[in-house]
Amino acid sequence: MKRLPMISIVSLPLSIVADIARYLYQDWEFAKWIAILVAVDTVLGIVKHLMHKDASSGSFFSKFGKKIAIYIVLLILSNVLSNYTVQGSVVGATQWIGTYLCVFMMVREAFSCVENIQAIYPILPPSFVKRLKDFNDRGEYTAEP
């Protein structure tokens, strides 16, 4: 009988956290894919900077921390926009925004991996890599015709 209050004290906060986790993020399969790309990009970036002898741990941790924080916010935002309900029904009008945010993160990481590969070992056609660099930070194509 004495254990029952202790179980209640522990289980109540855990049940609240478990319920809130559903609202923060649900698509763990996508989270695995983006984590793989982030890890590959990070390793390639470290190799690139070590080869060019311009590695800086302060810069690395600052940029990596910002990237992870922004990606977590984007994942939560994509989950909210894809799964929120009004009067019990999921609103389909904003689901595309959640999908767009996920695709944006995957494409951004893939572009970064390609740029790092090219800096380590130029194996890709220069015209292909130049085409990737013709997009500015806002995703607009800026190359001269």
C-alpha positions as CSV (number, residue, x, y, z in Angstrom):
1,M,0.0,0.0,0.0
2,K,2.9,2.4,0.7
3,R,4.1,2.0,-2.9
4,L,0.9,3.2,-4.5
5,P,1.5,7.0,-3.7
6,M,5.0,6.7,-5.0
7,I,3.9,5.1,-8.3
8,S,1.3,7.9,-8.7
9,I,3.9,10.6,-8.0
10,V,6.2,9.2,-10.7
11,S,3.5,8.1,-13.3
12,L,1.6,11.3,-13.4
13,P,4.4,13.5,-14.7
14,L,5.5,10.8,-17.1
15,S,2.0,10.5,-18.6
16,I,1.9,14.3,-19.1
17,V,5.3,14.2,-20.8
18,A,4.3,11.2,-23.0
19,D,1.1,13.1,-24.1
20,I,3.1,16.3,-24.8
21,A,5.6,14.4,-26.9
22,R,2.9,13.5,-29.3
23,Y,2.3,17.2,-30.0
24,L,6.0,18.1,-30.3
25,Y,7.0,15.6,-32.9
26,Q,5.6,12.3,-34.4
27,D,7.5,11.4,-37.5
28,W,10.4,9.5,-36.1
29,E,11.1,7.8,-39.3
30,F,11.9,11.2,-41.0
31,A,13.9,12.2,-37.9
32,K,16.2,9.2,-38.5
33,W,16.7,10.2,-42.1
34,I,17.5,13.8,-41.4
35,A,19.8,12.7,-38.5
36,I,21.7,10.5,-40.9
37,L,22.2,13.3,-43.4
38,V,23.2,15.7,-40.7
39,A,25.8,13.2,-39.4
40,V,27.2,12.6,-42.9
41,D,27.3,16.3,-43.6
42,T,29.1,16.9,-40.3
43,V,31.7,14.3,-40.9
44,L,32.3,15.6,-44.5
45,G,32.6,19.1,-43.1
46,I,35.1,18.1,-40.5
47,V,37.2,16.3,-43.1
48,K,37.0,19.3,-45.5
49,H,38.1,21.7,-42.8
50,L,40.9,19.4,-41.6
51,M,42.2,19.1,-45.2
52,H,42.1,22.8,-45.7
53,K,43.7,23.4,-42.2
54,D,41.0,25.9,-41.2
55,A,39.2,23.8,-38.5
56,S,38.0,25.6,-35.4
57,S,36.3,23.9,-32.6
58,G,34.6,27.1,-31.4
59,S,33.1,27.8,-34.8
60,F,32.1,24.1,-35.2
61,F,30.2,23.9,-32.0
62,S,28.5,27.2,-32.5
63,K,27.4,26.4,-36.0
64,F,26.4,22.8,-35.2
65,G,24.4,23.9,-32.1
66,K,22.5,26.5,-34.1
67,K,21.8,24.0,-36.9
68,I,20.5,21.4,-34.5
69,A,18.3,23.9,-32.7
70,I,16.9,25.3,-35.9
71,Y,16.2,21.8,-37.2
72,I,14.4,20.8,-34.0
73,V,12.2,23.9,-34.3
74,L,11.5,23.2,-37.9
75,L,10.6,19.5,-37.1
76,I,8.2,20.7,-34.4
77,L,6.7,23.3,-36.7
78,S,6.2,20.8,-39.5
79,N,4.5,18.4,-37.1
80,V,2.2,21.1,-35.8
81,L,1.3,22.3,-39.3
82,S,0.7,18.7,-40.5
83,N,-1.3,17.3,-37.6
84,Y,-3.2,20.1,-35.8
85,T,-7.0,19.7,-35.6
86,V,-9.9,22.1,-35.6
87,Q,-13.1,20.6,-34.2
88,G,-11.5,17.2,-34.2
89,S,-10.4,17.1,-37.9
90,V,-6.9,17.5,-39.2
91,V,-6.7,20.7,-41.3
92,G,-5.4,19.7,-44.7
93,A,-4.7,23.2,-46.0
94,T,-1.4,23.5,-44.0
95,Q,-0.1,19.9,-44.4
96,W,1.9,20.9,-47.5
97,I,3.8,23.4,-45.4
98,G,5.0,20.7,-43.0
99,T,6.0,18.5,-46.0
100,Y,7.8,21.5,-47.6
101,L,9.8,22.1,-44.4
102,C,10.9,18.5,-44.2
103,V,11.9,18.4,-47.9
104,F,13.8,21.7,-47.5
105,M,15.9,20.3,-44.7
106,M,16.7,17.1,-46.7
107,V,17.6,19.1,-49.8
108,R,19.7,21.6,-47.8
109,E,21.7,18.8,-46.2
110,A,22.1,17.0,-49.5
111,F,23.4,20.2,-51.1
112,S,25.8,20.7,-48.2
113,C,27.1,17.1,-48.6
114,V,27.7,17.6,-52.3
115,E,29.6,20.9,-51.7
116,N,31.8,19.2,-49.0
117,I,32.5,16.2,-51.3
118,Q,33.5,18.5,-54.1
119,A,35.8,20.4,-51.7
120,I,37.4,17.1,-50.5
121,Y,37.7,15.4,-53.8
122,P,36.4,17.1,-56.9
123,I,34.6,14.2,-58.5
124,L,31.4,15.9,-59.7
125,P,31.1,18.0,-62.9
126,P,31.9,21.6,-62.1
127,S,28.8,22.8,-64.0
128,F,26.6,20.7,-61.6
129,V,28.2,22.2,-58.4
130,K,28.1,25.7,-59.9
131,R,24.4,25.2,-60.5
132,L,23.9,24.4,-56.8
133,K,25.8,27.5,-55.8
134,D,23.6,29.7,-58.0
135,F,20.9,29.6,-55.3
136,N,21.1,32.3,-52.6
137,D,20.3,31.7,-48.9
138,R,16.7,32.4,-49.5
139,G,16.4,29.7,-52.1
140,E,16.2,32.0,-55.1
141,Y,18.0,31.2,-58.3
142,T,20.4,34.1,-58.9
143,A,22.6,33.1,-61.9
144,E,22.9,35.4,-64.8
145,P,21.2,34.1,-67.9
